[in-house]
C-alpha cells in the first residue's frame, strides 16, 4: 500500500493496527476496549487534524467488553462496499446524525439542520468554488452539501476552501469527524469557541456563507460588544442575537460574496430594540437579495416555520448576474413539503428545485422570470418602504388565484343544495331501516 496515494485522494491514512479488520478479528478478546483506544490514538497520531477529537475511553471497567464485542460483530455484518458506493460511510454517519437529532428533539437542533433545508440553501447560492464559511457549523451539514453540489456539477472539491466555527465542544468534534470521513479538509479553528466573542476567522472574507444559527438566543453577551466593528447597520439587541448573526455574516462577505441564512420568522417583521432599524439599513444598503418563507415542522427542534435570507454584497456590478439593484425577490413556499411522519415535514427534490430555479431565473442574466401570484414576486425598494421594511413574503406575493370553472355561484349553490337534500333523504331512509331492524329483535326506541 502506498500512503501517498491515499493522501493524494484526500483519504485519511489508517495504520493496520487501527483498521476495522484488526478490531473485528479481536472482538472476542477481553482487551478489545484497549485495542479500540489504541486505534484511536494511532489515527490521531497519523492525522493531526483529528487530534483530541476521537473518544478514547473504551477500556473503562464499566464498559461490558462482551457486549462491546457483540456490537463490533453486528457492525461487521453491514456491507459498506456494495455497488462501488463512494460515500456510503459518510451517508451512514449522516443518517445516524439525523436519527440522533430526531430522538433528541429540541436538543438535536443544536448540531443538525435537516438535509432538505441545507440542500435548498446550497442550491440557491451555488458554492462552486471559493471560500465557504459557516460561523455556527454544527456537525458540518452545510459543508457536506457544498461538496455534493461541486461533485454533482463536475467540479473539483479542491477549489473549495472550508472555514467554520462551533461553540459546543462535542458538536465541534462531530463536525471534524463528519468531514474527515469524507476526506474534506477544513479550518474549524484550533478549538471550539464563541463566534461573537472569540471570532477565530477575523480577517476572513468569504465568497459563500451558509448558516443556521440558533434561533432567538438571548444570552449571547451582546452588552459586552456594543462598539464591535461588525455592527455597521446598528447595534443588535442584547436580548436576541438574530441581527447580530446577520451582521456578522455581512461583515465576513467578500466584495462579490453571497450568504444563505436560516432564521426564525420573527426576524422578518420585528421592530424590537433597534432590529427594525437594522433591517431598514440592510435593505437601504442593498444587502438583501431574496427572502423565502418555508413551511412549519421542518425541524426536529421546533415546529415553528422559518425563513431563508439570501444576502449579497454586490447586486449591481457582479458580471456573473444581472443587476438587481434595490430589488428583492420574495418566495412564499409555505405550502410546499410533505409530511414524513406525524410531526415532521420535508421538502421534496421538486420543491427544492422549484425554489432554487425561481431564484436563479430572477437573478441570472439569461433568466426568464415571471411573478407568480401567491408564490413569488420581484419587489422594488419603494414598495418595501411602503410596508415599513417588513419582509414577510405573504405581504408581497398575494393570494393565489383560484381557477374559474365557468359555473356561476347561483348554479353551484343550487347543485350543492340538491346534493345535500339527497344525502338527507338517504340518512332518513337508513335511520328508519336501523329502527326497524332493532325493533325486530325487541329493541325499539
C-alpha positions in Angstrom: 0.0 0.0 0.0 1.2 3.5 -0.9 0.3 6.0 1.7 1.0 8.9 -0.7 -1.8 7.6 -3.0 -4.3 7.8 -0.2 -3.3 11.3 0.8 -3.4 12.4 -2.8 -7.0 11.4 -3.0 -7.8 13.2 0.3 -8.3 9.8 2.1 -7.1 9.5 5.7 -4.3 7.1 6.3 -5.3 4.4 8.8 -2.5 2.2 10.2 -3.1 -1.6 10.1 -3.4 -1.9 13.9 -6.2 0.7 13.8 -8.2 -0.7 10.9 -11.6 -2.3 11.3 -10.3 -5.8 10.2 -7.9 -5.8 13.2 -10.7 -4.7 15.6 -13.1 -7.3 14.1 -10.6 -10.1 14.5 -10.1 -9.3 18.1 -13.7 -8.6 19.0 -13.9 -11.6 21.5 -10.6 -10.6 23.2 -11.1 -9.3 26.8 -8.7 -6.4 25.9 -10.9 -5.2 23.0 -11.6 -1.9 24.7 -7.9 -1.2 24.9 -7.4 -2.2 21.3 -10.0 0.4 20.3 -8.4 3.1 22.4 -5.0 2.3 20.9 -6.6 2.5 17.4 -8.0 6.0 18.1 -4.6 7.2 19.4 -2.9 5.8 16.2 -5.4 7.5 13.9 -5.0 10.9 15.7 -1.2 10.5 15.5 -1.2 9.8 11.8 -3.8 12.5 11.1 -3.1 15.7 13.1 -6.4 17.4 12.1 -8.2 14.8 14.3 -6.1 15.4 17.4 -8.2 15.5 20.5 -11.4 14.6 18.6 -11.8 10.8 18.9 -13.1 9.2 22.1 -10.5 7.0 23.8 -12.5 5.6 26.8 -13.4 2.2 25.6 -11.1 0.4 28.1 -13.0 1.7 31.1 -14.0 -1.0 33.5 -17.7 0.0 33.5 -18.0 -0.9 29.8 -19.1 -4.5 29.3 -16.4 -5.9 26.9 -18.6 -8.9 25.9 -21.4 -6.5 24.7 -18.8 -4.3 23.0 -17.5 -7.3 21.1 -21.1 -8.2 20.1 -21.6 -4.7 18.8 -18.4 -5.0 16.7 -19.7 -8.3 15.3 -23.0 -6.7 14.5 -21.5 -3.7 12.7 -19.2 -6.1 10.8 -22.3 -7.6 9.1 -23.0 -4.2 7.4 -21.9 -4.3 3.7 -20.0 -1.0 3.3 -18.7 -1.7 -0.2 -21.8 -2.5 -2.2 -22.1 -1.3 -5.8 -19.0 0.8 -5.5 -20.8 3.4 -3.4 -18.2 6.1 -2.9 -19.6 7.9 0.1 -21.6 5.1 1.8 -19.8 5.5 5.2 -20.4 9.3 5.1 -24.1 8.7 4.3 -24.3 6.2 7.2 -22.8 8.9 9.5 -25.2 11.5 8.2 -28.1 9.1 8.7 -27.2 8.5 12.4 -26.8 12.2 13.0 -30.4 12.7 11.6 -31.7 9.8 13.8 -30.0 11.2 16.9 -31.4 14.7 16.2 -34.9 13.1 15.8 -34.6 11.3 19.2 -33.1 14.3 20.9 -35.9 16.6 19.7 -35.2 20.2 20.9 -31.6 19.4 21.8 -31.0 18.0 18.3 -31.4 21.4 16.7 -28.1 22.4 18.3 -26.0 20.4 15.8 -28.2 19.3 13.0 -30.0 21.2 10.2 -32.5 19.0 8.2 -30.9 18.0 4.8 -33.7 19.4 2.7 -33.2 22.9 4.2 -29.4 22.7 3.7 -29.8 21.5 0.1 -32.2 24.4 -0.6 -29.7 26.9 0.6 -26.8 25.3 -1.2 -28.7 25.0 -4.5 -29.7 28.7 -4.3 -26.3 30.2 -3.7 -24.3 27.6 -5.7 -20.9 27.4 -3.8 -19.0 26.1 -6.8 -15.5 27.4 -6.0 -14.0 29.8 -3.4 -14.1 30.2 0.4 -17.1 28.7 2.2 -17.8 29.8 5.8 -20.3 28.7 8.5 -19.9 30.6 11.8 -22.1 28.1 13.7 -21.3 25.0 11.8 -22.8 22.3 14.0 -22.0 18.9 12.6 -20.9 20.3 9.2 -24.0 19.6 7.1 -23.5 22.8 5.1 -20.0 21.8 4.1 -21.0 18.2 3.2 -23.8 19.5 1.0 -21.5 22.0 -0.7 -19.1 19.1 -1.5 -22.1 17.2 -3.1 -23.0 20.3 -5.1 -19.5 20.6 -6.5 -19.4 16.9 -7.4 -22.8 16.9 -9.0 -21.6 19.8 -11.3 -18.4 18.0 -12.2 -16.3 20.5 -10.3 -13.2 19.9 -8.1 -13.6 19.9 -4.4 -10.0 21.3 -4.1 -11.5 24.5 -5.4 -13.4 24.9 -2.2 -11.8 26.2 1.0 -13.8 25.5 4.1 -13.9 27.6 7.2 -16.1 27.1 10.2 -16.5 27.7 13.9 -18.6 25.9 16.6 -19.1 26.8 20.2 -20.1 23.4 21.6 -17.1 21.1 22.2 -18.9 17.8 21.4 -20.5 19.3 18.2 -17.2 20.6 17.1 -15.8 17.0 17.3 -18.8 15.7 15.4 -18.1 18.1 12.6 -14.4 17.2 12.5 -15.3 13.5 12.2 -18.0 14.2 9.6 -15.6 16.0 7.4 -12.8 13.5 8.0 -14.9 10.6 6.9 -15.4 12.3 3.5 -11.8 13.4 3.2 -12.7 17.1 3.4 -10.1 19.5 4.7 -11.4 22.4 6.7 -10.2 25.1 9.0 -12.5 24.9 12.1 -10.1 26.7 14.3 -7.8 25.0 16.9 -10.7 24.5 19.3 -14.4 25.2 19.8 -15.2 28.8 20.7 -17.9 31.5 20.8 -18.2 33.2 17.4 -19.3 36.6 18.7 -16.7 37.0 21.5 -13.8 35.0 20.0 -14.0 35.1 16.2 -11.4 32.6 15.0 -11.5 33.9 11.4 -11.4 37.7 12.0 -9.8 38.5 8.6 -11.8 36.0 6.5 -13.8 37.4 3.6 -15.8 34.5 2.3 -17.3 34.0 -1.2 -20.1 32.0 0.3 -21.6 31.8 3.8 -24.1 29.1 4.8 -25.5 29.1 8.3 -28.3 28.0 10.5 -27.7 30.0 13.7 -29.5 29.1 16.9 -32.9 30.9 16.9 -33.6 33.9 19.1 -30.8 33.3 21.7 -30.9 35.8 24.5 -27.8 35.1 26.4 -25.1 35.9 23.8 -23.4 38.6 25.8 -24.3 41.5 23.5 -23.8 44.1 26.2 -20.1 43.5 26.0 -19.9 44.1 22.3 -21.7 47.4 21.8 -18.7 49.0 20.0 -18.0 46.0 17.8 -16.8 46.7 14.2 -19.3 44.2 12.8 -22.3 46.3 13.8 -22.2 48.6 10.7 -26.0 48.6 10.4 -26.9 49.1 14.0 -26.2 47.7 17.5 -28.2 44.4 17.8 -30.3 44.0 21.0 -28.7 42.2 23.9 -31.8 40.1 24.3 -31.8 38.5 20.8 -28.8 37.5 18.6 -30.7 37.2 15.2 -29.5 40.5 13.9 -26.0 40.0 15.4 -25.7 36.9 13.2 -26.9 38.7 10.1 -24.4 41.5 10.6 -21.5 39.1 11.5 -22.1 37.3 8.1 -22.3 40.5 6.1 -19.0 41.6 7.7 -17.3 38.4 6.6 -18.6 38.5 3.0 -16.1 39.1 0.1 -16.9 42.0 -2.3 -18.9 39.7 -4.6 -19.9 37.3 -1.8 -23.4 35.8 -1.0 -24.9 34.3 2.1 -27.7 31.9 2.8 -29.1 32.0 6.4 -31.9 30.3 8.2 -33.7 32.5 10.7 -36.9 32.4 12.7 -39.8 34.2 11.0 -39.9 36.9 13.7 -36.8 38.4 12.2 -38.8 39.4 9.1 -41.0 41.9 10.9 -39.7 42.7 14.4 -39.2 46.3 15.5 -37.9 45.4 19.0 -34.8 47.1 20.3 -33.3 48.5 17.1 -34.0 45.4 15.0 -36.4 47.2 12.7 -33.8 49.9 12.1 -31.0 47.4 11.3 -33.3 45.6 8.8 -34.1 49.0 7.2 -30.4 49.8 6.9 -29.6 46.3 5.4 -32.3 47.0 2.8 -31.3 50.5 2.0 -27.7 49.4 1.6 -29.0 46.7 -0.8 -27.7 43.7 1.1 -30.9 41.6 0.9 -31.4 39.6 -2.3 -34.1 37.1 -1.5 -36.5 36.0 1.3 -38.0 32.6 1.3 -40.8 31.7 3.7 -40.7 27.9 4.5 -43.4 25.7 5.9 -43.6 24.7 9.5 -42.4 21.4 11.1 -39.2 21.1 9.1 -37.0 21.0 12.2 -36.7 18.3 14.9 -36.0 21.0 17.5 -39.0 23.3 16.8 -42.3 23.2 14.9 -42.3 26.9 14.1 -41.8 27.9 10.4 -38.6 29.6 9.4 -37.3 31.7 6.6 -34.2 31.8 4.4 -32.4 35.1 3.9 -30.2 35.4 0.8 -27.7 38.3 1.2 -25.5 39.6 -1.4 -22.6 42.1 -1.2 -22.8 43.2 -4.9 -26.2 43.1 -6.5 -25.4 45.8 -9.1 -22.0 45.2 -10.7 -21.3 41.5 -10.4 -20.7 40.4 -14.1 -21.9 36.9 -13.4 -25.5 38.1 -12.8 -27.9 40.8 -13.9 -28.2 43.9 -11.9 -30.9 43.6 -9.1 -30.1 47.0 -7.6 -32.8 47.8 -5.0 -34.8 44.7 -5.9 -35.7 41.8 -3.6 -37.5 38.6 -4.7 -40.0 37.2 -2.2 -40.9 33.5 -2.4 -43.7 32.0 -0.3 -43.0 28.3 -0.1 -45.2 27.7 3.0 -47.5 25.3 1.0 -44.6 23.1 -0.2 -43.2 19.9 1.5 -44.7 16.6 2.5 -45.2 15.1 6.0 -42.7 12.2 6.6 -44.3 11.4 10.0 -46.9 12.9 12.3 -44.7 15.7 13.5 -42.2 16.4 10.7 -42.2 17.7 7.2 -39.6 17.6 4.4 -39.1 19.5 1.2 -39.0 17.2 -1.8 -36.5 17.4 -4.6 -39.2 19.0 -6.7 -39.8 21.6 -4.0 -36.1 22.4 -3.7 -35.8 22.7 -7.5 -38.8 25.0 -7.7 -37.4 27.4 -5.1 -33.9 27.5 -6.3 -34.8 27.7 -10.0 -37.2 30.6 -9.3 -34.4 32.5 -7.6 -32.0 31.7 -10.5 -34.4 32.7 -13.2 -34.8 36.0 -11.4 -31.1 36.5 -10.7 -29.4 35.3 -13.9 -28.7 37.4 -16.9 -30.5 35.0 -19.3 -33.3 34.2 -16.8 -36.9 34.1 -17.9 -38.5 35.1 -14.6 -42.2 36.0 -14.1 -44.1 36.8 -10.9 -46.5 34.0 -9.8 -49.3 35.3 -7.7 -49.3 33.5 -4.3 -45.8 32.2 -4.8 -43.2 34.7 -5.9 -42.8 38.4 -6.6 -39.9 40.7 -7.6 -40.3 43.8 -5.5 -38.7 47.3 -5.6 -37.4 49.0 -2.5 -40.1 51.7 -2.9 -42.8 49.0 -2.2 -40.8 47.6 0.7 -40.6 51.1 2.2 -44.4 51.4 2.0 -44.6 48.2 4.1 -42.2 49.8 6.6 -39.4 47.3 5.7 -41.4 44.3 6.8 -40.1 41.3 4.8 -42.9 38.7 5.2 -43.3 37.2 1.7 -47.1 36.9 2.1 -47.4 40.7 2.1 -45.9 40.9 -1.4 -46.8 37.8 -3.3 -50.6 38.0 -2.7 -53.0 35.1 -2.7 -53.0 32.5 -5.5 -55.8 33.0 -8.0 -58.5 30.2 -7.9 -59.1 29.0 -11.4 -62.6 29.9 -12.7 -64.5 26.8 -13.8 -67.2 28.9 -15.7 -70.0 27.8 -13.3 -71.9 30.7 -11.7 -72.3 31.0 -7.9 -76.1 30.5 -8.1 -75.7 27.4 -10.1 -73.1 26.0 -7.7 -75.4 26.7 -4.7 -78.3 25.0 -6.5 -76.3 21.9 -7.2 -74.9 21.7 -3.7 -78.4 22.2 -2.1 -79.8 19.4 -4.3 -76.9 17.1 -3.3 -77.4 17.9 0.4 -81.1 17.2 0.1 -80.3 13.8 -1.5 -77.9 13.0 1.4 -80.5 14.0 4.0 -83.1 11.7 2.3 -80.6 8.8 2.4 -79.9 9.5 6.0 -83.6 9.3 6.9 -84.0 6.1 5.0 -81.0 4.5 6.8 -82.3 5.7 10.2 -85.7 4.1 9.5 -84.1 0.8 8.4 -82.0 0.7 11.6 -85.1 1.3 13.8 -86.9 -1.5 12.0 -84.0 -3.9 12.4 -83.6 -3.1 16.1 -87.4 -3.4 16.6 -87.3 -6.8 15.0 -85.1 -8.1 17.8 -87.0 -6.4 20.6 -85.1 -3.1 20.9 -87.5 -0.4 20.0 -86.7 3.3 20.6 
